[in-house]
Amino acid sequence: GENVEQHPSTLSVQEGDSAVIKCTYSDSASNYFPWYKQELGKGPQLIIDIRSNVGEKKDQRIAVTLNKTAKHFSLHITETQPEDSAVYFCAASRDGDDKIIFGKGTRLHILP
Amino acid sequence: EAGVTQFPSHSVIEKGQTVTLRCDPISGHDNLYWYRRVMGKEIKFLLHFVKESKQDESGMPNNRFLAERTGGTYSTLKVQPAELEDSGVYFCASSLGTSGNTGELFFGEGSRLTVL
């Protein structure tokens, strides 16, 4: 089955700097890669996703890149702000399989 | 519109006791999922309902776990008898489409289970 590895487990960046979280997946059939953000006391919330027919997607300060050959995908947050502090989860799934497989999460701290 | 609601938010029980977690999905969402996160690990899939039918229960750890969704509305997840390793946060999520294709997962805030 699919296995998603996520790094780093913890990341601290200065406010205004960029943050990058990286994930790898094992199932070459996976074609949908969402990213979820979990704030303290809340459930995970979808922030951006990408499908395997594109290599990059951007939404304001958030971007995701996908390298299908290497089975890598990454989340990039630019101009980080205090409200970006949260746990971020990458995930993968494929057509015909209704479950999403999550990584272990990255706790992002934005330092003042 | 109300989001996914879960109850209780936190439950502390002793090993061997029974706990029942409840999830109310977003109205109109046929797809309901249960996930679990043990501290520091991934959010792990437990099972998926489509309306009242179990579509995929491949992630259920063992027969101490029983999930139901009678009438295709709210769902319950019962753990009986609870063991120490069952501790974690149990998330419920719902979606319109299936999660792997078109349906964004909407998560509840989770039910934290602590087994002593």
Contacts between the chains, C-beta under 8 A, distances in Angstrom:
chain1	res1	chain2	res2	distance
A	4	B	42	7.2
A	9	B	40	7.6
A	32	B	100	5.9
A	32	B	101	7.1
A	34	B	104	7.7
A	34	B	105	7.8
A	36	B	105	7.8
A	36	B	107	7.7
A	41	B	109	6.7
A	42	B	109	5.6
A	43	B	4	7.1
A	43	B	91	6.0
A	43	B	93	7.6
A	43	B	107	3.3
A	43	B	108	5.1
A	43	B	109	4.8
A	43	B	110	5.7
A	44	B	43	7.0
A	44	B	91	7.3
A	44	B	105	7.8
A	44	B	107	4.8
A	45	B	107	6.9
A	46	B	104	5.0
A	46	B	105	6.7
A	49	B	104	7.9
A	89	B	42	7.8
A	89	B	43	6.2
A	93	B	99	6.5
A	93	B	100	3.6
A	94	B	100	6.2
A	95	B	100	6.5
A	95	B	101	6.3
A	96	B	100	7.4
A	97	B	100	5.3
A	98	B	31	7.4
A	98	B	48	5.3
A	98	B	55	6.2
A	98	B	56	6.0
A	98	B	98	4.3
A	98	B	99	5.7
A	98	B	100	5.4
A	99	B	33	7.4
A	99	B	45	4.3
A	99	B	48	6.2
A	99	B	56	6.2
A	99	B	58	7.8
A	99	B	59	7.1
A	99	B	99	6.8
A	99	B	100	7.0
A	100	B	45	7.1
A	100	B	99	5.0
A	100	B	100	6.5
A	100	B	105	6.6
A	101	B	42	7.8
A	101	B	45	7.0
A	102	B	35	7.7
A	102	B	42	4.8
A	102	B	43	4.1
A	102	B	44	7.4
A	103	B	42	5.9
A	104	B	40	6.9
A	104	B	41	5.6
A	104	B	42	4.7
A	105	B	42	7.2
A	105	B	43	7.6
